[in-house]
Amino acid sequence: MEGETFLWLIRHAPVDGVKGTIHAADAPADLGDRAQLDALRRCLPRDVVSYASPARRTVETARALGLAPALLPEFGEQDFGDWTGRRHDELAASGGQAYAQFWSDPAHGRPPGGESFEDQVARVRLGLVRIGAGHATFVVHSGTIRAVLCIALDLTPEAALRFVIDPLSLTRIDRLATGWRVISVNQRTD
């Protein structure tokens, strides 16, 4: 890859929906925290290329930040397959052995019809290859940001899952000619 890339990774606003649910791609964003959105907007570079996951909540958050992102499926959230749209407490109570087994190894476990976090890391790696030099903003999911951290820091997927990535937080990572540099993780701008 020619040149250096400066990544401004933003986790989308909270989902406007039932907490504890594995939300589908069409779940809307709760954009009620205008102060946080305004503070975050002031931290972002101007006139740069923007990207987002194709999920509704990321697109809505990007637009609230004044961005017009290109949508890249490689930066989508982990696919939870048959569990999408269901609540974690419901799955724990009735999900049988598959749900418990998944959480015993969440980095490698696959929900029925879904993908593992390790699969997501591989997908995000392919997406990063498509990003050219210069500054770029990304409005994505917590799992996507963890995947980029996994790649940048050469971590195991298990280790990358330890990062906390809050809604409307900023993570700054640079891809330099000499390797990766992490500037900040889960920064709140309020």
N, C-alpha and C positions, 0 to 999 in steps of 0.2 A: 504494500500500500504506500503510495507516494504521499508525502506531506504528513502533517500532524492533525489530529482530530480532537476537538474539545467537546466533550459530551455533557450536556445539561439534562439530567434525568429527573423527571418529576413524576411522583406517584399521583394518580388521579384523585379527585375529591372522593369523599366517602360515597358509598352507594346509597341511593335513596330507595331503601327496601328493608326487609326484615333482617335484623342482625343475626349472625350465625348461619346464614344461608350461603351456599356455594352458588354465586350469582352467574346467570347466563350473560352472554355478550350484549344482550339488549337491555340490561339493567341500567337505569338512568343514574346520573351523578346528582348528589345533593350539593348544590352550588351556593348554599346559604351563607357560608363563611366568606363574605365579601372582603373583609379586612385581610384575611390570609391570602386570598387570591390577588388582591391589590399589592400586598407586600411581596409576594412571589413574583408577580409580573415585573416589579421594579428591579428585581435581581437578575432577570434574564437578559441575555444579549439581544440587541435589536437587529432586525434585518438579516436573520440567519435562517437556514433551512430548518424546517420542523417536521417531526415524524410522530406518529402515534400508532398504537395498537388499533385495530378496526373496531374495538368494543365501543359501544355507545358512551359509556362513562368516561373513557379517555378522550373521545372526540369532543364531548360536551365540555370537559375540563379545559382542553386545549383552546377551544373557541372562547371560553370565559377568560382565558389568559391573553386573548388577542392573537392567537396563533392560527395559521391555516395549514395543518399538517398533511403530509403525504401519509397514507395508511399502509403500514407494512405488517402482514400477518405473522412474520417471523418474531415480532415483538409482542404477540398476544400472550395472555395469561396461560398458565398451565391448564391443559384440557382435563377436566375431571369427569369426562364421559357421562356415564349413567347417573352419576351423583349430582350433576349440574341441576340447579333449581331446588335441591333438597337441603334441609337443615342438618347441621352437624349433630345436634342432639338426637334427631330422629334417626340418622344413620347409625349413631353409636348404639341406640336402643334396638334397632331392627336390621342393621346392616350386616349382621352376621360376622363371620370370620374375615371376610374380605376387608371390611372397614378397619377392624383391629389390626390386621396384618399390614395394611397400608401404613398406619401410623407407627408400627414397629420399625419401619424403614422408609420414611417419607421421601428420601432422596432417590430411591430406586424403585419403590412400589408404584404400581399403576392401578388407578381406579378402573373398574370394568368399563371398557370402551374408551379409556382415556390415555394419558401419557404420564410418565414419571417426571420429576423435577430434572433428572439427568437428561431426559429427552428434551425438555424445555431449554436446558443449557446448550445442547447441540443445535437446536433451532435458532436460538438467539445468536450463537456464534456465526451461523450462516448469514443472518441479517446484518451483523456488524461488518461483514466483508463488503456489503453493498454501500456502506457509508463512506463518503469521500472526505477529503481534508477540509479543515475549517471548523467553525463552531456549528453545533447542531443541538436543537432542543428535542427531547423525547417526552411525550406524555404517555406513560405506560403503567404497568402493574407492579406490585411489590415483588412478585416472583421474577418478573423480567429484570428488575433492578438487581435482585440477588444473583440472577444468572450472569449479568454483566460483571458484577463483583467477583463471581466465581472465576470468570475468564480472566479478568484483569489481574487478580491476585494469585492466579493459579491454585485455587483452593479445590478441595474435594466438594462435591455437591452437598455433603452432610455439613461441612463447615460453613458454606455459604448460606444455608438455611438458618443460621444463628443470627443473621442481621435483622434488626427491626427496621422496617421501612413504613413510616406513617403516611396517612393520606396528606396530600399537598406538601410533602417534604421534597427537598432538593438534594440530589446526590451528584457530585461533580467528579468526573473521571476523564483523564486525557490519554489518548493513544499517541505516543511519541515515537520517533524513529528508534529510540533506544529501549522502548517497552512502555508499559502502562504506568500511570501515576494517578493515585487516588487523592483528590483534594479534600472532599468532605463526603460524609454519608449521613443520610436522614436529617439533613439540616432543616430546621424550622426557621422561617423568615419573619415571624411575628415578634 
